[in-house]
C-alpha cells in the first residue's frame, strides 16, 4: 500500500512484471527474495497463493479480489458476495461475477509456471471458502496487503464507468478475455470477430524488423480520430470474414510488443467503425481500413501514439 500512498514511489508493477535471471518475478515477494531482501519465510503453497493473486495485478475488474478478501475473513455465500459487490462497490455485473467465481475456483488453469496446482477456494453448495491455512499471521497480513493494494488501485484508476472496457486504460490479452468472460484466448492474428458484427482489433505501432514483409502491417494514426489498420493476411474484398459491414470495432493499441523483457499491455482506444476498405499491395493479400473512432484521442496521448498535429493534414 505504500506504493499507492507515496507520490514519489515507483510503479510496483515494474518489479512484479520484471525478470531476474531470466525468470518472471510474478509477485513482489519473489522480487524481494531474488534481490536478497529480508522477507518472511513462506512455504510453497503460501508462495503459490501470493503468485496467483499477484498475477492478476493491476486489476481490470475488482470482483476476484473482493471475493478473496471477504473469504479471508470467513466462509461466504454467493448471495452475500453479490450483495457486498453491489452495495459496497456499486459495480455488480452478473456475467463478470460468475466469471470471477469460476476464476478463483479454477485458479490453477492460469498458473503457467507451477508444476503442482492448488485449489485455493472451494465451493460447497452455494458457499465459498478459502482452502489455505491462514494461521501464519505474516502470510495473512501479506495477502491482505496485496488485496488491499489491488482494490485501491482499481478504484483510483477505473472507478465506475460504462461499457466493458474503459478508454485509455491498459489491458493484457488475458485481461481482455477476462472482461469478455471468455475462458480461453480467442484472438486470431490480433483480431476477434463476433457473429453479431463486433470486431476486436489489436495493433502494434512499431513493427518487428525481423518479421517478413507481409507481416509488417501498415498500422498508424492518420489523425486523432482516424486509425489506419491493415487486416490479417488472406483477406480480400470477396473473402473478409465479416470485416466489411461490421457493426462496431473495439481498438486496442500499443507502441511496441515488449520492453526490457516485459510484455506490454494494450491501451484501449475505444469504439469505431471500419470504413474505406481497399486491397493493399501486400503479397499475402490484406485489406486496409480506416477505423473512424467515436471519440478522438486526447492530446496527452498524441506523442505516445505518434499522432501528428491536426493542421498537418489540412
Secondary structure as UniProt FT lines:
FT   HELIX           2..5
FT   TURN            7..8
FT   HELIX           13..17
FT   STRAND          19..20
FT   TURN            21..22
FT   STRAND          23..24
FT   HELIX           28..34
FT   TURN            35..36
FT   HELIX           44..54
FT   TURN            55..56
FT   HELIX           63..73
FT   STRAND          76..77
FT   HELIX           78..88
FT   HELIX           94..105
FT   HELIX           107..110
FT   TURN            112..113
FT   STRAND          121..124
FT   TURN            125..126
FT   STRAND          127..130
FT   HELIX           137..157
FT   TURN            167..168
FT   STRAND          170..171
FT   HELIX           173..179
FT   TURN            180..181
FT   TURN            189..190
FT   STRAND          191..193
FT   TURN            195..196
FT   STRAND          198..204
FT   TURN            209..210
FT   HELIX           213..215
FT   STRAND          220..221
FT   STRAND          226..230
FT   TURN            241..242
FT   TURN            244..245
FT   STRAND          248..254
FT   STRAND          258..259
FT   TURN            260..261
FT   STRAND          262..263
FT   STRAND          266..279
FT   TURN            283..284
FT   STRAND          287..293
FT   HELIX           299..301
FT   TURN            302..306
FT   HELIX           310..313
//
